[in-house]
Amino acid sequence: MQYYVDGFRPGDPDVKAPATNRDPLRSDVVPAKVDVLIAGCGPAGLCLAAQLAGVPEITTMIVEPKHGPMEKGQADGVNVRSMEMFQAFGFADKVKREAYWVNQTTFWKPDPAAPQNIHRVGIAQDVADDQSEMPHTIVNQARIHQLFLDVMKKSPTRLEPHYGLRVIDLEIDAGTDDHPVIVTLDRVTEDGTATDTITVRANYVVGCDGARSNVRTAIGGKLHGDAAHQAWGVMDILANSDFPDLRRKCLIQSAKEGNVLIIPREGGYLFRMYVELDKLNPDERVSNRNLTSDHIIAAANRIMRPYTIDVKEVVWWSIYEIGHRLTDKFDDVPAGKTATRTPRVFTAGDACHTHSPKAGQGMNVSMGDTFNLGWKLAHVLTGRSHASLLHSYSAERLEEAKRLVETDHKWARIMSSPPGESELDGSEMPRFQKQFIENLEFTGGLAVHYDPSNLIASPEHQHLATGQIIGKRFHSAPVLRLADAKLLQLGHIAEADGRWRLYAFAGMDDTGQDTGAIATLCTWLETDPHSPLRRFNRKGEDIDALIDLRAIFQQEFTKLNYEDMPSLLRPAKGRYGLRDFEKVFCVDHKLGQDIFEMRGIHRNNGCMILVRPDQYVAHILPLDAFNALARFCTDIFLLNDAH
């Protein structure tokens, strides 16, 4: 973590210096105009707001019908990809400290000797070796909300939600490009009663307002899909039990009474149970059954025989019906109009995809939506990129949502199948256990793979870094920082600050010398008029304001000299021109964790890896592919004099 670059400031370094060119939006005053209006303070909305709050040039407003933040309930699973994202926001360590870590998953099915009883049939590692440096964690969704709210409040804009406001409709004024989205909001009381109506104009609106999204409805979007006609109950409880795996994630199938999923929660005592209840008729809704927490507890005890659950306190509970639905568009541009229109309104999270909660993807995928969208909105609103960049949000996230719904649909069917119908022929392993193991990349959030586009290059040079897949997230590994020999994860240098990262991996004999490939690359980046650092940086900006270059060498740190490194790797920054000592890294030979070996980096030639602000690999190139890098960046960024 770097601070003091513009002068010493006492106190919490997470509290950023306030923006000097504007006053914070007051949460008790509704502005007439904003750049971005976000509907909904769920995970998707808060993830987006936390990103935009760090950009002083952008005015952001986030509204929520409730009169305060969530306190308990709903989602709880945080997959490893989301934990990597939390690292960029600066609160992954807090989550790791507070959360339950899912290290193992156990599988239970009917005992052949006594089918009315269950017995353990398998144990699986929950996070595969070297899948991520992050754990799979379980923590209350409300806590995640609060951590995002803390980021917002400590940001330069001091952003806070406008509670008690609900988007009810919007329209786009086609006659202007100046705040063309006219948003109608209701002011609502704590019991949900609407009082007066307010109008706000925005440049962009993002609907993170749930499955019944008014934003989606306003742009003509609909959720399409099916329902499994199966009622499930979920409850967070404090309870005593003779069940031995209460502090391990468990998938349980009974012979005739249904299925249970147990998720231990943070704090050492609390745990969650997803419990299969009744089949529903095709024309029936779950609300017709008048099911309560007592029904959930009774069903759990039937399923888990011979074990019992003695519930002492129900912290939160809900009844739901499994459904898999997907909207046909994530923005307001009609099909066939992308060449002539750019988006003004977007949907994210449950507003555009819904599914069962048992794969633990709802909150994670929702945050993935807006982590994708946030930097793109910031690029456009600050003049870094043309508005056509925003087409890529729907193009990329719609494909991932389709994969989510398809995979979750399959998983939900397996979880709800009677044991006799879900075994694989000739296999000793139950199908639900096999499917769980096969799905580890998906449930970890690591299956996202964006297709080639102007933001994702073709895999022509994939052989130079076989463990960093173009279109997938940058896979971190340990390195040593040359200036102070600190061991750290290379991926952790990337903050959620809207910047691109360019990782230059040196060839075998390169030590940063003047004749080496790293020095040649640095000279071109620093001096050539075609360099993206020269073309797209603005007057007065630090050299790494848009693209942050880091170099990684194969030698141990005693064989390298910081003072011999190219000047671009020792840049002067901030108002005092202070030297940045954190641009150069080398392999961790002492512990034997070689990033070149772990991530398949070409030993002889090295390579450069360009990574997007949302941590996805955009391009892999030889170290001397200057023209190819320049061409790729030209399709994304606007020239530094184009505002």
C-alpha positions, 0 to 999 in steps of 0.5 A: 500500500502506497500513500504520502506521494503528495505529502504527509497525512496523519490518520487512517491511510484508507481515508483518501484526501477529499476531492478538491474540485467539488463538494460531496453529494449530501445524502439528504439532498437529491441533486438535479443531475448526476453522471451515474445513478445506481438503483439498489444497494445490493452487492452489485450496486455497492461494488459499482458505487465503490469503484466510481466513488474513487473518481473525483470527476464523476458524480455518482448517486446510489438510491435504495428503498430501504431506510438503512443498510442490510443487517442480516440474511441472504447471500453468504458465500464469497468465492475465491474470485470475489476474494481476489476482487476484494483484495483490489478494494483493500478489504480481503484481509478483513474478510479472511479474518472474520469469515469461515473458511471452506476448506473441505466439503463432505458428502452424505447419502443413505446408508445401504444397511439402513436406508432410512439413515444417512452416512458419510460417503466422501470428502473433497478439497473445496479449493484446488491446489494453486487455484487461487491464493485466496480462500473460499469464505462464508460471511454475512452479505450485510458485512460485505455491504458494510465493507463496500460502504466503508470504501465509499465513505473513505473515498475522495467523493465521500459517497453515501447512499440516498436511502428511502428512494426507489426508481419507479421509471425512466425515459431517455431524452433522445434530443440531448447528450447532456444527462439524457436519462430522466429518472423518476423516483418515489420517496418511500416511508419505512413501511414501503408507502410512496410519498412524493415523486422526484426527478433526476437527470443522469448520463447513465443509469444502472439497475441493480434493483433485483429480480423485480427491477423497475429499471429493467422493465423501463428498458423493455427487458424481461426475465425468461426461463423456468421454475423447478416447482420445488420449495426450499427453505433456508435458515441461519441458526444457532443449534446443538446437534450430534451431526459430526460435520456441522463445521464443514460444508455438507451435501446431504441426500436422504432416501425419501425425505429430500436433501440438505446443504449445510454451510458453516457461518462466521463466528464459530457457532452459526450455520446455514441450512438449505432444506428441500421441502415440498414439490409444487404444482405447475400453477402453484407459488411457494407462498401458497403453502404458508411454510414457516421456519418450523417446517424447515426444522422438521424437514431437516430432522427427517432428512438427517436421521439418525442425527438431530438438530436442536435449534436454539435460535433462528437468526434469519429464514426464508422460503424460496422456489428454485428458478432459472431466468435470464434477461435478453439484454443487459442494456437499453440498445435494441438488437441491431442498433449497436452501430448507431447507438451507445448504451445509457441504461444497464442492468446487473445482478438479479435484475438480469439473471436469477438462479438457485442459491445452492451453487453460491454464485448469486452475490459473486456473479452480481459483483462480477457484473459491476466490476466489469462495468465500473471501469468502463463507465469511468473511462468513458466519463473521464474521456479515456475511451469512446462511449462505444466501449460500453457495448462490451459490458452486455456482450461479455456479461450476457455470455457469462450469465448464460453459462451460470444459468446453464451450469446452475440448472444442471447442479440444481437438478442433481441436488434435487434428484433422489439418490437412486436416480443420480448415481453414475453407472459403474461409479463408486462416487455419487453423482453429486460428489463427482459433479461438485469436483468437476465444477470447482473452477466454476464455483470458484468464480474462475471459469469466466473466459471472455471472447476475443474482441477489441478488449481481449486479444486473440491467443496468438502468443498464448504460448509465452505464458501458458498459465495466464489465459487470455480472456481469463483473470490474471492468476497471481503468484508470489514474487519478491520486491527488489527494493526491500526484498518483501515477499508478496503476491504480484496480483495484489499490486492491482487496486480497484483504481481503474488503471491497466497493468502491464507486467513485463517478464524478463528473459533468462539473462536480462538483469535490466541492463541497457542492452536488454529487452526490458530496458528497450521496452522501457525506453520505447514506452517512455519516449516513443510518440506511439507509446500508449504512455505518451499518446494517452496520458494527460499533461501533468499526470504521473507516468503510470496514471493509465497503464502501470508497468511492473517488471519481473526478473528471473534472478534472485534479488542479490543478483539485481541492482535497483539503481541499474534499472531503467528510469521508467521502473524508477519513476518520479511521482506526485507533486514532490517528484518522489521516487517510486520503489515498487515497480521491480520484482524477482523470483522467490528462490528461497521458498522455491515459488517461481512465478515463471514456472508456476504460470508457464512464462517463457524462460528464454524470451519472457513476455509482456502481459496486459491486464484490464482494470477488472483483472482479466488478461487482455493481451500477451505479447513478446517484449519487442512487440511495440507496434502490436501493443500500440495498435491494441491500445489505440482501439481502446483509448482516446488521444490525450488531447481528446476530451 
